């Protein structure tokens, strides 16, 4: 039963491994893989020779060097993928490099293991391995195209139906047959099963097989193997006949071989020490595959009791140190540190823009795509859009799927409905890219749990240097003046993003926003009102509206609200000591100066643009703000406001007393809740939660001086 469990588990490992990225692997990943194979192989042979030299009574079998070397060179691909997912590194360059290098290591090590097993079984006659290699080649070049063709035909014929059970049972029968044939050739049955899994397409067929048998294999068939390995490991004999120092030295060197080799390669390519150390530890992930290799070596009398326990202790040490070291080097909160120009206020309105757009369902598409159309993508200021379809995790580990815009979606997402949605989302953004030559779109699907989805989005935004993340509101209009919750979990995702993002956030409340672009033939115009009160969020909102104002089909009105004489600067009923009062006044004056500089620069640069208007309104309360908007600014397609997080503003203090949607901010929630005859859409903007308040923009005098020099 243990051998049967190992055979089917190796089939699942091959099924999960995607070797397509190997065709485009970079120099760093390839070098890490090669170094991670060669150095541990040498270390394994050397350490085993050291053991033989220091044993005095019973000598370990010499052929154990094969299994020591392969076990140290191996990187467990499934366990590495789960470790990257747990540490939110799956979507980073570090994660991609680790997965690509691990795939090369695994394929190379399994090939070496085939040769080693055949040599040992055939009394060191190398030609015994030839039948195994020929059988695997026939699987790859003969059976693989046939299965892929059948799978593609069935998927096209029944697009929304699950894969037929009889086809799945046939493939599971092939697992047993391929294992039996490799046994006849002189190798273990797991090699044929692994190769068969590697050639199965990973779309609907692969997902259907995993759904049917994964829990049974991992939960029922595989545990007897662990029971046997545990029974063969006896730490009582670990120090027998050898000094304690020698044992500890061997275990330590075995654990460090792959880490050191990977770190040296990273330093050669001038990678940061932190990334090199983390990559080395991740490449040292052993997991179940290493245990299977060692157990096979024990079955073939390659280990005695003592050496088997030594290598098991080394594997245990590698497993223990992986989590803490990666957490220390790439802690999520520290990894998301801000970098320069990750907001719009610090960049010019005519510079390239990188946007991460988050989509939960096709209902979010019209508003977000219309907003992108209004964002003025031109040849001088192009927009790079990363369109992320966020899907709830229902499998063992999170994943990121990049879609080829020229092919149909064929992924392992949860259901056929979500697959159909992914296809519609890719198609919609493909159409947007076609209509907007200055926009480049990279569609992808991110599968993660709702509790950690914001971390995945933040990591991807950081990796792609996005300046702003656009997210949809979790409610949608019900058609009778109210709102309907699409998914309450989406609200928590939005709030987590607003609290942790290292770049700006734009939350869109869509109520039929229309998109306009220069390429359209009609003469419709989109009227946008930006309501400016104070603070960094309002400056960020103005920066986005400023960029939109470059669209020739868009009319922008900037409305700035000022405090009336009847409003206290510090608010009423606030008890503060002298130091707090001084700090508050100083901070408010600092922000006011930044606000004045930014608004004045906007007015100066757009003074000759007839499609932009500037209005000042004097108000004494939050009620007056809402009544002014209802009276004078109700005939607009889109409102752009700052969220106003952080310190309370006297003008919006009355609005924040009651709040059902704090992610919208006081003014944003009031606008969404107000009764308009033709309710406009609302874009709520928040500057990066990690960036300090302040602007690197020049003030008006500096701008004028530069322009006239």
C-alpha positions in Angstrom: 0.0 0.0 0.0 2.9 2.3 0.8 4.4 1.8 -2.7 0.9 2.4 -4.3 0.6 5.7 -2.3 4.1 6.8 -3.5 3.2 6.0 -7.1 0.0 8.0 -7.1 1.5 10.8 -5.1 4.3 11.2 -7.7 1.6 11.2 -10.4 0.0 14.2 -8.6 3.5 15.9 -8.3 3.9 15.6 -12.1 0.4 16.8 -12.6 1.0 20.0 -10.5 4.3 20.8 -12.1 4.2 23.2 -15.2 7.3 23.1 -17.3 6.1 25.7 -19.8 7.9 28.6 -18.0 11.2 26.7 -18.5 11.3 27.7 -22.1 11.6 31.4 -21.1 13.7 31.0 -17.9 16.3 33.7 -17.2 20.0 33.4 -16.6 19.6 33.8 -12.8 17.0 31.0 -12.5 19.0 28.7 -14.7 22.3 29.4 -12.8 20.6 28.9 -9.5 19.2 25.5 -10.7 22.5 24.3 -12.0 24.5 25.4 -8.9 21.7 23.9 -6.8 22.3 20.5 -8.4 26.1 20.4 -8.8 27.3 21.7 -5.4 24.9 19.5 -3.4 25.9 16.5 -5.5 29.5 17.1 -4.7 28.7 17.8 -1.0 26.7 14.6 -0.8 29.5 12.5 -2.1 32.0 14.2 0.1 30.0 14.0 3.3 29.2 10.3 2.7 33.0 9.7 2.2 33.7 11.6 5.5 31.2 9.3 7.3 32.8 6.1 5.9 36.2 7.4 7.0 35.2 8.1 10.6 33.1 4.9 11.1 35.2 2.4 13.0 33.1 -0.7 13.5 30.2 -1.1 11.0 30.7 0.7 7.7 27.8 2.2 5.8 27.0 0.9 2.3 29.0 2.9 -0.3 26.1 3.2 -2.7 24.4 5.4 -0.1 26.4 8.3 -1.7 23.9 8.3 -4.6 20.9 8.9 -2.4 22.7 11.4 -0.2 23.6 13.5 -3.2 20.2 13.3 -4.9 18.4 14.1 -1.6 20.5 17.2 -1.0 20.1 18.4 -4.6 16.4 17.9 -4.7 13.9 20.8 -4.2 10.3 19.7 -3.5 8.2 21.7 -6.0 4.8 21.2 -4.3 6.1 22.1 -0.9 8.0 25.1 -2.3 4.8 26.4 -4.0 3.0 26.2 -0.7 5.8 27.9 1.2 5.8 30.8 -1.3 2.0 31.1 -1.0 2.2 31.1 2.8 4.8 33.9 2.8 3.0 35.9 0.0 6.0 35.6 -2.3 4.3 33.7 -5.1 3.9 36.7 -7.4 7.3 38.3 -6.8 10.4 37.9 -8.9 11.9 35.9 -6.0 9.0 33.4 -6.2 9.1 33.0 -10.0 12.8 32.4 -9.9 12.5 29.8 -7.1 9.7 27.9 -8.8 11.5 27.8 -12.2 14.8 26.7 -10.7 13.0 24.1 -8.6 11.3 22.6 -11.6 14.7 22.2 -13.3 16.2 20.7 -10.1 13.4 18.2 -9.7 13.5 17.0 -13.3 17.2 16.6 -13.2 17.2 14.9 -9.8 14.5 12.4 -10.8 16.5 11.6 -14.0 19.6 11.0 -11.9 17.6 8.8 -9.5 16.3 6.7 -12.4 19.9 6.1 -13.4 21.0 5.4 -9.8 18.2 2.9 -9.1 18.9 1.1 -12.4 22.6 0.9 -11.8 22.1 -0.5 -8.3 19.4 -2.9 -9.3 21.3 -4.1 -12.4 24.6 -4.5 -10.6 26.2 -1.4 -12.0 25.2 -2.1 -15.6 24.3 1.3 -17.1 22.4 -0.1 -20.1 19.6 -1.2 -17.6 18.5 2.5 -17.6 18.0 2.6 -21.4 14.6 0.8 -21.4 13.3 3.2 -18.7 14.4 6.2 -20.7 12.9 4.7 -23.9 9.5 4.1 -22.2 9.5 7.7 -20.8 10.3 9.1 -24.2 7.4 7.1 -25.7 5.1 8.5 -23.0 6.2 12.0 -23.8 6.3 11.9 -27.6 3.5 9.4 -28.4 0.9 9.3 -25.6 1.2 13.0 -24.5 0.0 14.5 -27.9 -2.8 12.0 -28.0 -4.1 12.8 -24.5 -3.8 16.6 -25.0 -5.8 16.3 -28.3 -8.6 14.3 -26.6 -8.7 16.7 -23.6 -8.9 19.7 -25.9 -11.7 18.1 -28.0 -13.8 17.2 -24.9 -13.2 20.7 -23.4 -14.5 22.4 -26.6 -17.4 20.1 -27.0 -18.7 20.5 -23.4 -17.3 23.8 -22.2 -19.2 24.1 -19.0 -19.6 20.4 -18.1 -17.2 18.5 -15.8 -14.7 16.1 -17.4 -16.3 12.7 -17.9 -15.6 10.2 -15.1 -14.7 7.3 -17.4 -11.9 9.4 -18.9 -10.5 10.1 -15.5 -10.7 6.4 -14.5 -8.9 5.5 -17.8 -6.0 7.9 -16.9 -5.8 6.5 -13.3 -5.5 3.1 -14.9 -2.7 4.4 -17.1 -0.9 5.4 -13.8 -0.9 1.8 -12.7 0.1 0.6 -16.1 3.0 3.0 -16.5 4.2 2.2 -13.0 4.1 -1.5 -13.8 6.1 -1.1 -17.0 8.8 1.0 -15.3 9.0 -1.8 -12.6 9.6 -4.3 -15.4 12.3 -2.1 -16.8 14.2 -2.2 -13.5 13.1 1.1 -11.9 10.5 2.1 -9.3 6.9 2.5 -10.4 6.9 6.1 -9.2 9.1 7.2 -12.2 6.5 6.2 -14.8 3.7 7.8 -12.7 5.6 11.0 -12.4 6.2 11.2 -16.1 2.6 10.4 -16.9 1.5 13.2 -14.6 3.9 15.6 -16.2 2.4 15.2 -19.6 -1.3 15.6 -18.6 -2.6 19.1 -19.5 -3.2 21.2 -16.4 -6.6 22.7 -17.4 -10.0 21.1 -16.8 -8.6 17.6 -17.1 -5.9 18.2 -14.5 -8.3 20.0 -12.1 -10.9 17.2 -12.4 -8.3 14.5 -11.6 -7.1 16.4 -8.6 -10.6 17.0 -7.3 -11.3 13.2 -7.6 -8.3 11.6 -6.0 -6.0 14.2 -4.2 -7.6 13.9 -0.8 -7.8 10.1 -1.0 -4.1 9.8 -2.1 -2.7 12.3 0.5 -5.0 11.3 3.3 -5.2 7.5 2.9 -2.5 6.1 0.6 0.5 8.2 1.5 0.5 8.0 5.4 1.7 4.4 5.5 4.9 5.6 3.8 5.5 8.1 6.6 4.9 5.4 9.1 7.6 3.2 7.6 10.0 6.2 7.4 9.4 7.0 11.0 9.9 3.4 12.1 13.3 3.3 10.2 14.5 6.5 11.9 16.0 5.9 15.4 17.8 8.8 17.0 19.2 6.5 19.7 21.9 5.3 17.3 22.8 8.7 15.9 25.9 9.2 18.0 26.9 5.5 18.1 30.5 4.9 17.0 31.0 8.6 16.0 31.7 11.7 18.0 29.0 14.3 18.6 31.0 17.0 16.9 31.3 14.9 13.8 27.6 14.2 13.6 26.7 17.9 14.1 29.2 19.0 11.5 27.8 16.5 8.9 24.2 17.6 9.5 25.2 21.3 9.4 27.2 21.0 6.1 24.4 18.9 4.5 21.9 21.6 5.4 24.0 24.5 4.1 25.2 23.0 0.8 22.3 24.2 -1.3 21.9 27.5 0.6 25.5 28.5 0.1 25.6 27.6 -3.6 22.4 29.6 -4.3 23.7 32.5 -2.3 26.9 32.6 -4.2 25.1 32.6 -7.6 22.8 35.5 -6.4 25.8 37.5 -5.3 27.4 36.9 -8.7 24.3 38.4 -10.4 24.4 41.3 -7.9 21.1 40.3 -6.2 20.5 41.7 -2.7 21.9 39.5 0.2 18.4 39.3 1.7 17.0 37.9 -1.5 19.9 35.5 -2.0 19.6 34.1 1.5 15.8 33.7 1.2 16.1 32.1 -2.3 18.8 29.7 -0.9 16.5 28.6 2.0 13.5 28.2 -0.3 15.5 26.1 -2.7 16.5 24.0 0.3 12.8 23.0 0.7 12.7 19.2 0.9 9.3 18.0 2.0 7.7 14.7 1.0 9.9 14.2 -2.2 13.1 14.0 -0.2 11.6 11.5 2.2 10.5 9.4 -0.8 14.1 9.4 -2.2 15.6 8.5 1.1 13.1 5.7 1.8 13.8 4.3 -1.7 17.5 4.3 -0.8 16.8 2.4 2.4 14.7 -0.1 0.5 17.7 -0.7 -1.7 20.1 -1.1 1.2 21.8 2.2 0.5 21.7 3.2 4.1 22.4 1.6 7.4 20.4 2.6 10.5 22.9 5.4 11.5 23.4 7.1 8.2 19.7 7.0 7.4 19.0 8.8 10.7 21.8 11.4 10.0 20.3 12.4 6.7 16.8 12.4 8.1 18.1 14.8 10.9 19.5 17.1 8.2 16.2 17.1 6.3 14.4 17.9 9.5 16.8 20.8 10.2 16.2 22.2 6.7 12.5 22.0 7.1 12.6 23.8 10.5 14.8 26.7 9.4 12.9 27.5 6.2 9.9 29.3 7.7 11.6 31.5 10.2 14.4 32.6 7.9 12.1 33.5 5.0 9.8 35.3 7.5 12.7 37.2 8.8 14.1 38.2 5.4 10.8 38.8 3.7 8.3 39.8 6.3 5.1 40.9 4.5 4.8 44.2 6.4 8.5 45.1 5.9 8.5 43.8 2.3 5.8 46.3 1.3 8.0 49.3 2.1 7.2 52.3 0.0 9.5 53.5 -2.8 9.7 56.8 -4.6 6.9 57.9 -6.9 4.3 55.3 -5.8 1.6 58.0 -5.8 0.2 60.3 -8.4 0.9 63.6 -6.5 4.6 63.1 -6.8 4.5 62.5 -10.6 3.5 64.7 -13.5 0.1 64.2 -15.1 1.7 63.5 -18.5 4.0 60.7 -17.4 3.4 56.9 -18.0 1.0 55.4 -15.5 1.0 51.8 -14.1 -2.3 50.7 -12.7 -3.4 47.5 -11.0 -7.2 46.9 -11.6 -8.9 44.4 -9.3 -12.1 42.7 -10.6 -14.2 40.3 -8.5 -16.8 39.6 -11.2 -18.0 40.7 -14.7 -20.3 43.2 -12.9 -17.3 45.3 -12.0 -16.1 45.6 -15.7 -18.2 48.4 -17.2 -17.4 51.0 -14.5 -13.7 50.2 -14.2 -13.1 50.1 -18.0 -15.0 53.4 -18.4 -12.7 54.9 -15.7 -9.7 53.6 -17.6 -11.0 55.1 -20.9 -11.3 58.4 -19.2 -7.8 58.3 -17.8 -6.2 59.7 -20.9 -3.9 57.1 -22.3 -1.8 58.8 -25.0 1.5 58.1 -26.7 3.3 60.6 -24.4 1.5 59.3 -21.3 0.8 55.6 -21.8 -1.0 53.4 -19.3 0.1 49.9 -18.3 -2.8 48.0 -16.8 -2.5 44.8 -14.8 -6.1 43.4 -14.7 -6.4 41.0 -11.8 -9.4 38.8 -11.5 -9.6 38.0 -7.8 -10.9 34.5 -7.1 -11.6 33.0 -3.6 -9.2 30.2 -2.7 -10.8 26.7 -2.4 -7.7 24.6 -3.1 -4.5 23.7 -1.1 -2.4 26.8 -2.0 -2.8 30.1 -3.7 -1.7 30.7 -7.2 -1.3 33.4 -9.9 -2.3 32.7 -13.5 -1.1 35.0 -16.3 -3.4 34.9 -19.3 -2.2 34.9 -22.9 -4.5 37.5 -24.6 -4.3 35.5 -27.9 -5.6 32.2 -26.4 -8.6 31.0 -24.5 -8.5 30.7 -20.7 -7.6 27.1 -19.6 -6.8 27.3 -16.0 -7.3 25.4 -12.7 -9.6 28.0 -11.1 -12.4 26.8 -8.9 -15.5 26.3 -11.1 -16.6 26.5 -14.7 -18.5 29.7 -13.8 -15.3 31.4 -12.6 -13.5 30.1 -15.7 -16.2 31.6 -17.9 -15.9 34.9 -16.0 -12.1 34.8 -16.5 -12.7 34.4 -20.2 -15.1 37.4 -20.3 -12.7 39.6 -18.3 -9.8 38.8 -20.5 -12.0 39.4 -23.6 -13.2 42.8 -22.2 -9.6 44.0 -21.5 -8.4 42.7 -24.8 -11.1 44.8 -26.5 -10.1 47.8 -24.4 -6.5 47.4 -25.4 -7.5 47.2 -29.1 -9.5 50.4 -28.9 -6.7 52.3 -27.0 -3.3 51.9 -28.7 -1.6 53.7 -25.8 -2.8 51.2 -23.2 -1.0 47.9 -22.6 -3.0 45.2 -20.6 -1.7 42.2 -18.8 -4.7 40.1 -17.6 -4.2 37.6 -14.7 -6.2 35.6 -12.2 -5.2 35.7 -8.5 -6.5 32.8 -6.4 -6.3 33.5 -2.7 -8.4 33.4 0.5 -10.3 36.6 1.3 -8.4 36.9 4.6 -5.0 37.3 2.8 -6.1 38.5 -0.6 -5.0 42.1 0.2 -1.5 40.8 0.8 -1.4 39.1 -2.6 -2.6 42.3 -4.3 -0.1 44.5 -2.4 2.8 42.1 -3.3 1.8 42.2 -7.0 1.4 46.0 -7.0 4.9 46.3 -5.4 6.4 43.8 -7.8 5.0 45.7 -10.9 5.6 49.2 -9.5 2.0 50.2 -9.7 1.2 53.8 -8.8 -2.5 53.2 -8.0 -4.8 50.2 -7.4 -8.3 50.5 -8.6 -10.9 48.5 -6.7 -14.7 48.2 -7.1 -17.2 49.0 -4.3 -18.7 45.9 -2.7 -22.3 47.1 -3.3 -24.2 47.7 -6.5 -27.4 49.7 -7.1 -30.6 47.7 -6.9 -32.5 49.8 -9.4 -34.9 51.3 -6.8 -32.6 53.8 -5.1 -31.0 51.3 -2.7 -27.9 49.1 -2.6 -27.3 45.3 -2.8 -24.3 43.6 -1.2 -22.5 41.5 -3.9 -20.3 39.8 -1.3 -19.6 41.1 2.2 -16.1 39.6 2.1 -15.2 42.1 -0.7 -15.8 44.9 1.8 -13.2 43.4 4.1 -10.7 43.0 1.2 -11.2 46.7 0.3 -10.7 47.8 4.0 -7.6 45.7 4.3 -6.1 47.2 1.1 -6.8 50.7 2.3 -5.1 50.0 5.6 -2.0 48.3 4.2 -1.3 49.4 0.7 2.1 50.8 -0.2 0.6 52.7 -3.2 -2.5 54.8 -3.8 -6.0 53.3 -3.9 -9.0 54.3 -6.0 -12.3 52.9 -4.9 -15.0 53.2 -7.6 -18.7 53.3 -6.8 -20.1 52.7 -10.3 -23.6 54.0 -11.1 -23.4 53.9 -14.9 -20.2 55.7 -15.6 -19.6 56.3 -19.3 -16.2 56.2 -20.8 -15.0 58.6 -23.5 -11.8 58.6 -25.5 -10.3 60.5 -28.4 -10.7 57.6 -30.7 -14.5 57.5 -30.3 -16.5 59.0 -33.2 -19.4 60.4 -31.1 -19.3 63.8 -29.5 -20.4 62.8 -26.0 -18.6 64.4 -23.1 -18.0 63.1 -19.6 -18.4 65.8 -16.9 -16.3 65.3 -13.8 -16.3 67.2 -10.5 -13.4 67.0 -8.1 -14.3 68.2 -4.5 -11.2 69.4 -2.7 -11.3 70.0 1.1 -7.8 69.4 2.5 -5.1 66.8 3.1 -3.0 64.3 1.1 -5.9 62.2 0.0 -7.5 65.2 -1.7 -4.3 66.1 -3.4 -4.0 62.6 -4.7 -7.6 62.7 -5.9 -6.8 66.0 -7.7 -3.8 64.4 -9.3 -5.9 61.6 -10.8 -8.5 64.1 -11.9 -5.7 66.2 -13.4 -4.6 63.3 -15.5 -8.2 62.7 -16.6 -8.5 66.3 -17.6 -6.1 65.7 -20.5 -8.8 63.7 -22.2 -10.3 66.0 -24.9 -13.8 64.5 -24.3 -13.8 65.2 -20.6 -14.8 68.4 -18.8 -13.4 68.9 -15.3 -14.6 71.2 -12.5 -12.4 71.6 -9.5 -14.5 72.8 -6.5 -12.5 73.8 -3.4 -14.3 74.2 -0.1 -13.0 76.7 2.4 -13.8 77.1 6.1 -16.2 79.8 7.1 -15.7 82.1 10.0 -18.1 80.2 12.2 -16.0 76.9 12.1 -13.4 76.3 14.7 -10.1 75.1 13.4 -9.7 72.5 16.1 -13.4 71.6 16.4 -15.8 72.0 19.2 -15.6 70.2 22.5 -12.0 68.9 21.9 -9.9 68.8 25.1 -6.2 68.9 24.3 -3.2 70.1 26.2 -1.0 72.9 24.9 1.5 70.6 23.2 -1.3 68.7 21.3 -2.9 72.0 20.3 0.5 73.3 19.0 1.1 70.1 17.1 -2.3 70.1 15.6 -2.0 73.7 14.5 1.5 73.2 13.0 0.4 70.1 11.1 -2.8 71.8 9.8 -0.7 74.8 8.6 1.8 72.5 6.9 -1.0 70.6 5.1 -2.7 73.9 4.2 0.5 75.1 2.6 0.9 71.9 0.6 -2.7 72.1 -0.5 -2.3 75.7 -1.6 0.9 74.9 -3.5 -0.7 72.0 -5.3 -3.9 73.7 -6.2 -2.1 76.8 -7.4 0.2 74.7 -9.6 -2.8 72.9 -11.1 -4.5 76.3 -11.8 -1.4 77.7 -13.3 -0.7 74.8 -15.6 -4.3 74.6 -16.8 -5.2 78.3 -17.0 -5.6 78.2 -20.8 -7.6 74.9 -20.9 -11.3 75.8 -21.6 -12.5 72.4 -20.5 -11.3 72.9 -16.9 -13.0 75.2 -14.4 -12.1 76.2 -10.9 -14.6 77.2 -8.3 -14.3 78.2 -4.6 -17.1 77.7 -2.1 -17.2 79.1 1.5 -19.1 76.7 3.8 -19.6 76.5 7.6 -20.6 72.9 8.1 -20.7 69.5 6.5 -24.4 70.0 5.8 -23.6 73.1 3.7 -21.1 71.0 1.6 -23.8 68.4 0.8 -26.5 71.1 0.1 -24.1 73.0 -2.1 -23.2 69.9 -4.1 -26.9 69.0 -4.5 -27.8 72.5 -5.6 -24.9 73.5 -7.9 -23.1 70.3 -8.9 -25.6 67.6 -9.3 -25.4 67.3 -13.1 -22.1 65.4 -13.4 -21.1 61.9 -14.5 -18.4 61.4 -11.9 -17.4 62.8 -8.6 -13.7 62.5 -7.5 -13.0 62.9 -3.8 -10.3 62.1 -1.3 -11.0 59.6 1.4 -9.7 61.8 4.1 -8.3 59.1 6.4 -6.2 60.1 9.4 -6.9 63.3 11.4 -10.4 64.5 11.5 -11.3 67.6 9.4 -13.6 70.2 10.9 -15.6 70.5 7.7 -16.4 66.8 7.6 -16.7 66.1 11.3 -20.5 66.0 11.2 -20.4 63.5 8.4 -18.2 61.0 10.3 -20.5 60.7 13.3 -22.4 58.0 11.5 -20.7 55.6 9.1 -21.7 52.4 7.5 -18.9 52.3 4.9 -15.7 53.8 6.4 -13.8 52.8 3.3 -15.5 55.6 1.4 -14.5 58.3 3.8 -17.0 60.9 5.3 -17.6 62.9 2.1 -17.6 59.9 -0.2 -20.2 58.0 1.9 -22.4 61.1 2.0 -22.3 61.5 -1.8 -23.1 57.8 -2.3 -26.0 58.1 0.2 -27.4 61.3 -1.2 -30.5 61.4 -3.3 -29.6 62.7 -6.8 -32.0 62.8 -9.7 -29.3 61.2 -11.8 -26.8 59.8 -9.3 -23.2 60.1 -10.5 -20.5 57.6 -10.0 -18.0 58.3 -7.2 -14.3 57.7 -7.2 -12.7 57.8 -3.7 -9.0 58.1 -3.7 -6.5 57.5 -0.8 -2.8 58.2 -0.9 -0.5 55.4 0.1 -1.0 54.5 3.8 2.8 54.1 4.2 3.8 57.4 2.6 4.5 60.4 4.9 2.5 63.5 4.3 4.3 65.9 2.1 4.8 66.7 -1.5 7.9 66.6 -3.6 6.3 68.9 -6.2 7.6 72.4 -6.6 5.5 75.3 -5.5 4.1 77.8 -8.0 7.1 80.2 -7.8 9.5 77.4 -8.5 7.4 76.2 -11.5 7.2 79.7 -13.0 10.9 80.3 -12.6 11.7 77.0 -14.4 9.3 77.8 -17.2 10.7 81.2 -17.9 14.4 80.3 -17.5 
